[in-house]
Structure formats: structure tokens, C-alpha cells
């Protein structure tokens, strides 16, 4: 108990998901790549993370 408020310890916050996003990446882009991502996100109404995940999945066929 902290300050009269019961604090849950060890509980995961946020919604449960079948596909957790546990990995974080930081990258640098040139202006053209950033503009393409921004335009795609606006057109498809998706986040930048979702945009990148879709692009990565399209690369799978090249392997």
C-alpha cells in the first residue's frame, strides 16, 4: 500500500493481444523514405509502426 492507495504489483497493463509487439527499433531515414511513409499512413489511416510492419511482410517473398 502506498499513500493509502493499493498498488498492484507485477500486473501487465494494457489490452491483451495475440501478437505482442515486444521489439523496438530505431532507424534513420532519408527525406524521400519519410515522405513515402507519411503519405502511406495518411492514405491508409495507419500508424507508422503498422506501415513498417506491412512493408516488412512484403519483403518476406524475397527471401
The first five atom37 places (N, CA, C, CB, O) and aatype in JSON, in Angstrom:
{
  "aatype": [20, 20, 20, 20, 20, 20, 20, 20, 20, 20, 20, 20, 20, 20, 20, 20, 20, 20, 20, 20, 20, 20, 20, 20, 20, 20, 20, 20, 20, 20, 20, 20, 20, 20, 20, 20, 20, 20, 20, 20, 20, 20, 20, 20, 20, 20, 20, 20, 20, 20, 20, 20, 20, 20, 20, 20, 20, 20, 20, 20, 20, 20, 20],
  "atom_mask": [
    [1, 1, 1, 1, 1],
    [1, 1, 1, 1, 1],
    [1, 1, 1, 1, 1],
    [1, 1, 1, 1, 1],
    [1, 1, 1, 1, 1],
    [1, 1, 1, 1, 1],
    [1, 1, 1, 1, 1],
    [1, 1, 1, 1, 1],
    [1, 1, 1, 1, 1],
    [1, 1, 1, 1, 1],
    [1, 1, 1, 1, 1],
    [1, 1, 1, 1, 1],
    [1, 1, 1, 1, 1],
    [1, 1, 1, 1, 1],
    [1, 1, 1, 1, 1],
    [1, 1, 1, 1, 1],
    [1, 1, 1, 1, 1],
    [1, 1, 1, 1, 1],
    [1, 1, 1, 1, 1],
    [1, 1, 1, 1, 1],
    [1, 1, 1, 1, 1],
    [1, 1, 1, 1, 1],
    [1, 1, 1, 1, 1],
    [1, 1, 1, 1, 1],
    [1, 1, 1, 1, 1],
    [1, 1, 1, 1, 1],
    [1, 1, 1, 1, 1],
    [1, 1, 1, 1, 1],
    [1, 1, 1, 1, 1],
    [1, 1, 1, 1, 1],
    [1, 1, 1, 1, 1],
    [1, 1, 1, 1, 1],
    [1, 1, 1, 1, 1],
    [1, 1, 1, 1, 1],
    [1, 1, 1, 1, 1],
    [1, 1, 1, 1, 1],
    [1, 1, 1, 1, 1],
    [1, 1, 1, 1, 1],
    [1, 1, 1, 1, 1],
    [1, 1, 1, 1, 1],
    [1, 1, 1, 1, 1],
    [1, 1, 1, 1, 1],
    [1, 1, 1, 1, 1],
    [1, 1, 1, 1, 1],
    [1, 1, 1, 1, 1],
    [1, 1, 1, 1, 1],
    [1, 1, 1, 1, 1],
    [1, 1, 1, 1, 1],
    [1, 1, 1, 1, 1],
    [1, 1, 1, 1, 1],
    [1, 1, 1, 1, 1],
    [1, 1, 1, 1, 1],
    [1, 1, 1, 1, 1],
    [1, 1, 1, 1, 1],
    [1, 1, 1, 1, 1],
    [1, 1, 1, 1, 1],
    [1, 1, 1, 1, 1],
    [1, 1, 1, 1, 1],
    [1, 1, 1, 1, 1],
    [1, 1, 1, 1, 1],
    [1, 1, 1, 1, 1],
    [1, 1, 1, 1, 1],
    [1, 1, 1, 1, 1]
  ],
  "atom_positions": [
    [[0.85, -1.17, 0.0], [0.0, 0.0, 0.0], [0.9, 1.23, 0.0], [-0.97, 0.0, 1.23], [1.85, 1.31, 0.77]],
    [[0.61, 2.18, -0.84], [1.42, 3.38, -0.96], [0.51, 4.59, -0.82], [2.19, 3.42, -2.31], [-0.4, 4.77, -1.63]],
    [[0.73, 5.42, 0.19], [-0.07, 6.62, 0.38], [-1.56, 6.34, 0.54], [0.15, 7.55, -0.77], [-2.38, 7.17, 0.15]],
    [[-1.91, 5.19, 1.1], [-3.31, 4.85, 1.28], [-3.97, 4.26, 0.04], [-4.06, 6.05, 1.7], [-5.16, 3.96, 0.05]],
    [[-3.19, 4.1, -1.03], [-3.72, 3.53, -2.27], [-3.06, 2.18, -2.5], [-3.46, 4.49, -3.49], [-1.84, 2.05, -2.41]],
    [[-3.86, 1.2, -2.78], [-3.36, -0.14, -3.05], [-2.77, -0.18, -4.45], [-4.48, -1.19, -2.89], [-3.45, 0.15, -5.42]],
    [[-1.49, -0.59, -4.57], [-0.8, -0.64, -5.85], [-0.63, -2.09, -6.27], [0.57, 0.09, -5.76], [-0.07, -2.9, -5.53]],
    [[-1.1, -2.42, -7.46], [-0.94, -3.78, -7.97], [0.5, -3.97, -8.42], [-1.94, -4.06, -9.15], [1.05, -3.13, -9.14]],
    [[1.11, -5.06, -7.99], [2.5, -5.34, -8.33], [2.54, -6.51, -9.29], [3.34, -5.63, -7.07], [1.87, -7.53, -9.07]],
    [[3.31, -6.39, -10.36], [3.51, -7.49, -11.28], [2.4, -7.67, -12.3], [3.66, -8.72, -10.52], [2.46, -8.61, -13.09]],
    [[1.41, -6.81, -12.31], [0.33, -6.94, -13.3], [0.71, -6.22, -14.57], [-0.99, -6.39, -12.74], [1.27, -5.13, -14.54]],
    [[0.39, -6.85, -15.7], [0.63, -6.25, -17.0], [-0.47, -5.26, -17.31], [0.72, -7.34, -18.1], [-1.65, -5.53, -17.07]],
    [[-0.09, -4.12, -17.84], [-1.09, -3.11, -18.2], [-1.36, -3.15, -19.68], [-0.61, -1.7, -17.79], [-0.55, -3.66, -20.46]],
    [[-2.5, -2.63, -20.07], [-2.85, -2.59, -21.48], [-3.68, -3.79, -21.89], [-1.61, -2.5, -22.33], [-3.83, -4.75, -21.14]],
    [[-4.21, -3.72, -23.1], [-5.07, -4.82, -23.57], [-4.26, -6.08, -23.88], [-5.84, -4.38, -24.81], [-3.09, -6.01, -24.25]],
    [[-4.92, -7.22, -23.73], [-4.28, -8.49, -24.09], [-4.28, -8.6, -25.6], [-5.01, -9.7, -23.43], [-5.21, -8.14, -26.27]],
    [[-3.23, -9.22, -26.14], [-3.14, -9.36, -27.59], [-2.56, -10.72, -27.95], [-2.27, -8.24, -28.18], [-1.81, -11.31, -27.18]],
    [[-2.91, -11.19, -29.13], [-2.36, -12.46, -29.62], [-1.0, -12.25, -30.27], [-3.33, -13.12, -30.62], [-0.26, -13.2, -30.48]],
    [[-0.67, -11.01, -30.59], [0.58, -10.7, -31.27], [1.26, -9.51, -30.59], [0.32, -10.4, -32.78], [1.21, -8.39, -31.11]],
    [[1.91, -9.73, -29.42], [2.53, -8.62, -28.71], [3.7, -8.02, -29.5], [3.01, -9.07, -27.33], [4.42, -8.74, -30.19]],
    [[3.86, -6.72, -29.38], [4.95, -6.02, -30.06], [6.06, -5.82, -29.03], [4.47, -4.64, -30.67], [6.11, -4.78, -28.37]],
    [[6.95, -6.78, -28.89], [7.95, -6.78, -27.82], [9.29, -6.19, -28.26], [8.16, -8.17, -27.33], [10.17, -6.01, -27.42]],
    [[9.47, -5.87, -29.53], [10.76, -5.41, -30.02], [10.67, -3.98, -30.51], [11.27, -6.32, -31.13], [9.73, -3.62, -31.22]],
    [[11.65, -3.17, -30.13], [11.7, -1.77, -30.52], [12.93, -1.56, -31.4], [11.72, -0.82, -29.27], [14.02, -2.05, -31.08]],
    [[12.75, -0.82, -32.5], [13.86, -0.5, -33.39], [13.88, 1.01, -33.63], [13.75, -1.28, -34.73], [12.83, 1.65, -33.7]],
    [[15.06, 1.56, -33.74], [15.22, 2.97, -34.07], [16.03, 3.03, -35.35], [15.9, 3.77, -32.91], [17.1, 2.42, -35.45]],
    [[15.55, 3.77, -36.34], [16.24, 3.87, -37.63], [16.31, 5.31, -38.08], [15.53, 3.01, -38.69], [15.59, 6.17, -37.57]],
    [[17.19, 5.57, -39.02], [17.27, 6.87, -39.67], [16.8, 6.71, -41.1], [18.72, 7.46, -39.61], [17.13, 5.72, -41.75]],
    [[16.03, 7.68, -41.58], [15.5, 7.65, -42.94], [15.93, 8.89, -43.7], [13.97, 7.53, -42.93], [16.19, 9.93, -43.1]],
    [[16.0, 8.77, -45.02], [16.19, 9.96, -45.84], [14.82, 10.62, -46.02], [16.84, 9.6, -47.22], [13.79, 10.04, -45.67]],
    [[14.82, 11.82, -46.57], [13.57, 12.59, -46.7], [12.56, 11.87, -47.59], [13.87, 13.97, -47.28], [11.37, 11.86, -47.29]],
    [[13.03, 11.25, -48.69], [12.11, 10.56, -49.6], [11.39, 9.41, -48.9], [12.86, 10.04, -50.82], [10.18, 9.25, -49.05]],
    [[12.13, 8.6, -48.14], [11.52, 7.47, -47.43], [10.5, 7.95, -46.4], [12.59, 6.62, -46.75], [9.43, 7.37, -46.26]],
    [[10.85, 9.03, -45.67], [9.92, 9.59, -44.68], [8.65, 10.09, -45.35], [10.6, 10.74, -43.9], [7.55, 9.86, -44.85]],
    [[8.79, 10.77, -46.49], [7.62, 11.28, -47.21], [6.72, 10.15, -47.68], [8.06, 12.14, -48.4], [5.49, 10.27, -47.64]],
    [[7.33, 9.04, -48.14], [6.55, 7.89, -48.59], [5.77, 7.29, -47.42], [7.47, 6.81, -49.23], [4.58, 7.0, -47.55]],
    [[6.44, 7.12, -46.3], [5.77, 6.55, -45.12], [4.65, 7.47, -44.64], [6.79, 6.32, -43.98], [3.55, 7.0, -44.35]],
    [[4.92, 8.77, -44.57], [3.89, 9.72, -44.13], [2.68, 9.69, -45.05], [4.47, 11.15, -44.07], [1.54, 9.7, -44.58]],
    [[2.91, 9.65, -46.36], [1.8, 9.63, -47.32], [1.0, 8.34, -47.19], [2.33, 9.79, -48.77], [-0.24, 8.37, -47.21]],
    [[1.68, 7.21, -47.04], [1.0, 5.92, -46.9], [0.15, 5.91, -45.63], [2.03, 4.76, -46.86], [-1.0, 5.47, -45.64]],
    [[0.72, 6.4, -44.53], [-0.01, 6.42, -43.26], [-1.26, 7.28, -43.36], [0.89, 6.93, -42.13], [-2.31, 6.91, -42.83]],
    [[-1.15, 8.42, -44.02], [-2.32, 9.31, -44.18], [-3.38, 8.65, -45.06], [-1.89, 10.65, -44.78], [-4.57, 8.71, -44.74]],
    [[-2.95, 8.04, -46.15], [-3.89, 7.42, -47.08], [-4.62, 6.23, -46.46], [-3.16, 6.97, -48.34], [-5.83, 6.09, -46.62]],
    [[-3.87, 5.38, -45.75], [-4.43, 4.15, -45.19], [-4.93, 4.31, -43.75], [-3.4, 3.05, -45.25], [-5.49, 3.37, -43.19]],
    [[-4.71, 5.47, -43.16], [-5.1, 5.73, -41.76], [-4.5, 4.69, -40.81], [-6.63, 5.75, -41.62], [-5.21, 4.1, -39.99]],
    [[-3.19, 4.49, -40.93], [-2.49, 3.55, -40.05], [-1.32, 4.28, -39.38], [-1.99, 2.3, -40.84], [-0.91, 5.36, -39.82]],
    [[-0.8, 3.67, -38.32], [0.35, 4.24, -37.64], [1.62, 3.95, -38.44], [0.47, 3.66, -36.2], [1.63, 3.12, -39.34]],
    [[2.68, 4.65, -38.09], [3.97, 4.4, -38.75], [4.46, 2.98, -38.46], [5.03, 5.42, -38.28], [5.04, 2.33, -39.32]],
    [[4.21, 2.51, -37.24], [4.59, 1.14, -36.9], [3.89, 0.11, -37.78], [4.28, 0.86, -35.43], [4.51, -0.83, -38.27]],
    [[2.58, 0.3, -37.97], [1.82, -0.62, -38.83], [2.3, -0.53, -40.27], [0.31, -0.31, -38.75], [2.38, -1.55, -40.96]],
    [[2.62, 0.66, -40.72], [3.14, 0.85, -42.08], [4.43, 0.05, -42.27], [3.4, 2.34, -42.36], [4.6, -0.66, -43.27]],
    [[5.33, 0.16, -41.32], [6.61, -0.56, -41.41], [6.39, -2.07, -41.34], [7.57, -0.12, -40.29], [7.02, -2.82, -42.08]],
    [[5.48, -2.53, -40.46], [5.2, -3.97, -40.37], [4.67, -4.5, -41.7], [4.19, -4.25, -39.24], [5.04, -5.59, -42.12]],
    [[3.8, -3.74, -42.35], [3.27, -4.16, -43.66], [4.4, -4.23, -44.7], [2.17, -3.18, -44.14], [4.45, -5.17, -45.5]],
    [[5.29, -3.25, -44.68], [6.41, -3.26, -45.62], [7.34, -4.44, -45.4], [7.19, -1.98, -45.51], [7.8, -5.06, -46.36]],
    [[7.61, -4.76, -44.13], [8.48, -5.89, -43.82], [7.85, -7.19, -44.3], [8.76, -5.95, -42.31], [8.54, -8.06, -44.83]],
    [[6.54, -7.34, -44.11], [5.86, -8.56, -44.55], [5.93, -8.72, -46.08], [4.39, -8.54, -44.09], [5.98, -9.84, -46.59]],
    [[5.94, -7.6, -46.8], [6.08, -7.68, -48.25], [7.47, -8.15, -48.67], [5.78, -6.32, -48.87], [7.63, -8.7, -49.76]],
    [[8.45, -7.94, -47.84], [9.82, -8.39, -48.13], [9.97, -9.9, -47.98], [10.81, -7.67, -47.21], [10.91, -10.49, -48.52]],
    [[9.08, -10.53, -47.26], [9.18, -11.97, -46.98], [9.27, -12.79, -48.27], [7.97, -12.43, -46.15], [9.98, -13.79, -48.31]],
    [[8.56, -12.37, -49.31], [8.59, -13.09, -50.59], [9.96, -13.07, -51.26], [7.58, -12.5, -51.53], [10.25, -13.94, -52.08]],
    [[10.8, -12.1, -50.91], [12.13, -12.01, -51.48], [13.13, -12.97, -50.84], [12.64, -10.62, -51.36], [14.23, -13.15, -51.36]],
    [[12.76, -13.58, -49.74], [13.71, -14.46, -49.03], [13.8, -15.83, -49.66], [13.3, -14.61, -47.57], [14.56, -16.68, -49.18]]
  ]
}
